[in-house]
């Protein structure tokens, strides 16, 4: 994700150690060589795009490339041309997609409607900023599984709604809104029992998971 790092590693096809690896960026018909790494050399030899990559790229060894402080513009195809003694070579292609971190959601709800034995509430899970490519899932605890719902948001507004009919005999029920993309997720949880007992409109801020999303 943006701000993270990725480690690209050549998969060896033979036992011999390569003499040199050239790393490039772009499609097969239009790519540029970034740098070359020779076995035994202390530093790589830069060829192009130093301004964009030089302070963010490291080569832990001759077959690895590490890119730090990732930005969306780093997405694309990275190519490694691996050269061996005797003129043997092979190429490997790596596809990188850099995702934006998922925004922290919060849950809004309308004033619940209380009827004998039941509490009817409508909830909205909202996420600030651009919601393109995000997925939302409602997860329940203490409620029938058929209440779980998921979907993909439209362009505007950036919210997802859910209506719940809660039996007052289920005072410990809660709903969690999970907003995610392929590399990150954030959640917000609302205690429905507390909402229905007070009968007030409220909102619940979200939280990030204890461990950050995977980097890619």
HELIX and SHEET records of a PDB file:
HELIX    1   1 UNK A   50  UNK A   53  1                                   4    
HELIX    2   2 UNK A   72  UNK A   74  5                                   3    
HELIX    3   3 UNK A  145  UNK A  147  5                                   3    
HELIX    4   4 UNK A  192  UNK A  198  1                                   7    
SHEET    1   A 3 UNK A   6  UNK A   9  0                                        
SHEET    2   A 3 UNK A  64  UNK A  67 -1                                        
SHEET    3   A 3 UNK A  57  UNK A  58 -1                                        
SHEET    1   B 5 UNK A  45  UNK A  46  0                                        
SHEET    2   B 5 UNK A  30  UNK A  38 -1                                        
SHEET    3   B 5 UNK A  20  UNK A  27 -1                                        
SHEET    4   B 5 UNK A  76  UNK A  83 -1                                        
SHEET    5   B 5 UNK A  89  UNK A  96 -1                                        
SHEET    1   C 4 UNK A 113  UNK A 115  0                                        
SHEET    2   C 4 UNK A 118  UNK A 127 -1                                        
SHEET    3   C 4 UNK A 105  UNK A 109 -1                                        
SHEET    4   C 4 UNK A 203  UNK A 205 -1                                        
SHEET    1   D 3 UNK A 113  UNK A 115  0                                        
SHEET    2   D 3 UNK A 118  UNK A 127 -1                                        
SHEET    3   D 3 UNK A 159  UNK A 167 -1                                        
SHEET    1   E 5 UNK A 149  UNK A 152  0                                        
SHEET    2   E 5 UNK A 135  UNK A 141 -1                                        
SHEET    3   E 5 UNK A 174  UNK A 180 -1                                        
SHEET    4   E 5 UNK A 185  UNK A 191 -1                                        
SHEET    5   E 5 UNK A 207  UNK A 208 -1                                        
END                                                                             
